[in-house]
Amino acid sequence: IISIYYLYSVMSDLASLVPILLGGFKTTLAIFGLTLLFSIPLGLLVAVLKMSRFRIVRYPVSFYISVMRGTPLLLQIVAIYFGSYYLGEYSGLDISFDRFPAVIAAFSVNYAAYFAEIYRSGIESMPVGQYEAAKVLGFNKAQTFFKIILPQVIKRILPPVTNETITLVKDTSLAFVIAVTEMFTIAKQISAKEANVMPLMVAGAFYFVFNYVVAFIMECIEKK
């Protein structure tokens, strides 16, 4: 009887907890989706700029990548949110970010740096003969890159891109630092209020399922 009552209590807690966490999961999903939407094309642009033969372009981009990869994402979120506010105060311009846009901006510029290095490694791994054959066939540089090089690069970089995407799912929890109430923030608040670890465990299950779905989709894309 005690076991049945305990099981009923657990199921009742889950029934009330899951809808609340789903509300926060929408924010988590929005951070994830918007970050990928902005960082993937931005990463390609950064990779192309880093491979430029002009030092005036290559050096600043290399410095940007070093800063993004060498400092914590948590610090970058804080720097963009509060830094834009103080910059706007001193300059007199309205350039401050709200909390959610600041999170998206920080995540996007951070992950763009990682994606840029993945793109660069894929592009530089292509044999020189690919470019020479394209030139012989009359392709210009843009046609060579987008029609011949990039499709092959995408095949090569999918595994590391998958790893970064899975990391992004877990990193969305860092949005709490500027009070963006995504799923893990809500779970921590409920856990602290009720002195119960179950909300954190349920949030962990959400992350696991989300990561599994992402990994499955990326695996299907790799097979294609």
N, C-alpha and C positions, 0 to 999 in steps of 0.2 A: 504493500500500500504506500509506504514511504517512497519507494522507487517510482511508482506511478505518479505520485504527487510532485516529486522532483522533476520528472520528465515533463509533466504538464506545465510546471512553473517555467522551465527553460523554454518550451515551445511558445508560451505566452509572451515571455520577454522578447524572443526573436520576432514574433509577429508584430510587436509594437516598435521594435528597433529597426527592422529592415526598411520600412517606408521612410523613416527619418534619414537613414544613411543614403537611401536612394536619392533624396533631395540634394545631399551633398555630392553624390556621385555625378550628378548632372554638371556641376561645376568642374569636377575632376575631368570629366569627358571633354568639356569645353576647352580647358587648358591644354589637354593632350592634343585635340584636333587642331586648334588654332596654332599651336606651337609647330606641329608638323607642316601645316599649310604655309607658314611663313619661313621656317628655318630650312626646309629642303631646297626651295629655289634660291634662297639667300646663300646657302652653303655652296651651291654651284657657282654663283657669282663670285663669292670670296675665293673659291679654289682657282677660278680662271684668273682673278686679279693677282693671286699669290704666284702664279706661274708666269706673270708678265716679265718681259725682259727689261722693263724699266724699273730701276731701283726706287724711284720716287713713288711708285705704286706698290712694289713688292714689299718694301720694308715696313711701311705703316700697317699693311694687311698682316704681315707676319707678327708684328707687335700686338695687334688686336687678337690674333689667335692665341698668342702666348698668354695674354692677360685672361682671356676667357677660359682657357684650359688650366691656368695656373692659380686661379683664385676660386673659392667656393661659390657655388650657385646661390647659396643663401645670402652671401655678402653682395652679390651682384643685384639681387632683387631689392635689397635694402638701399643700395647705392642709386639704383635707377629711380626708385620711388621717392626717397628723400632728396636725392641729388637734383632731380628735376624740379622739385618744389623750391629748393633754395636758389637754384639757378634762375628760376622764374622770378623770385623775389628780388634778386640783385640786378637782374637785367631789365625788369619791368615788363617782360613778355609773359604771355599766358602759355607756358610750355610744361606745366606740371601734369603728371599722370594721376588718374584715379587708381585705386588699388588693383582692380582686375586688369586694366590695360598695362599697368606697370609690371604685373606678373607675366603677361603674354610677351611684352617687350624683352624682359630679362631672359625668359626661357628661350625665346626665338634667337636672340643674339648669341646666347651661350651654346645652344645646340647647333646653330649655323657654323660655329667654329669647328665643332667636332665633325659635322657632315662635310665641311670643306676639306679637312684632311683625308677623309675617306674618299671623297671624289678625286682629290689630287693623286692619291696612291693608285686609284683605279686608272686614271688617265695616263699617268706616267708609266704604268705597267704595259701599256699597249705597244706592240712592236713598231718600229719606225717604218717597216715595210707597209703597214696599213696606210700611212700618210702618203708614202711614195706611190702606191698603187692608185690611191684616190686622185693624186695629181695627174698621173698618166691618163686616167679615165676622164679628166677634165673637170673634176669637182673643185670648187673654190674652198676656202678655209671653213666658212660657215657650214656648207653642205657636208664637208668631210667630218666635221665635229658632230653635227646633229644627226646625220644619216648613217654614218659608219662607226665613229668612235663611241659616242654616247650610248647607243644600244648595247654595245659589247661591255662598256664600263658598268652599266646597270646590272648586268648579269654577275659581274665580278664583285660588286660592292654590296649586294643584297644581304649576305650574312652579317657583316659588321653593322649595316644599317638596322638590321633586325635587333641586334644587341643594344644599340643606342635607343631604339624605339621602346624596347622593354624597360630600359633604365628610365626613360622619360615617364612611363606609367608610375613608377615608384617615386620619382622626383616631384611629381605634382603635389605631394604632401608638404613640400617646402613652402607652399604659398601661405601657410599659416603665419609666417614671420611678419607679414604686413596685414594680418587679420582678414585674409580671404578665406571664407568658410567653405572649404572643400570637404570631401568626405572624411578624411583622417582627422581634421580639426574638430568636426562634429563628434566623431567617435571619442576623441580625447576629452572633450567637454563633458559628454555623458558619463564616461568612465570616471572622471574626477568627481562629478556630482554624486554618483551612486556608489563610489568606491567598489567598482566592479570592472574586471578586465574583459568581460564578454563583448562590449562594444568594440574594443580593439581587435579581438579575435575575429569578429564578424567583418570588420573593415579589412583585416588581412585576407579573409576569404574572398572578399570582393576584388582585391588587388590580384590575387592568385588567378581567379577566373578570368579577369580582364586580360592579364598577361598571357594566359593560355589561349584566349581567343586571338589576341594580336599575333602570337607566335604561329598559330595555325594558319591565319590569313597570310602571313609572310612566307610560310612554308609552301602554301599553294601558289603564291606568286613566283617563288623560286622554281617550282616544278614547271610552271608555264614558260 
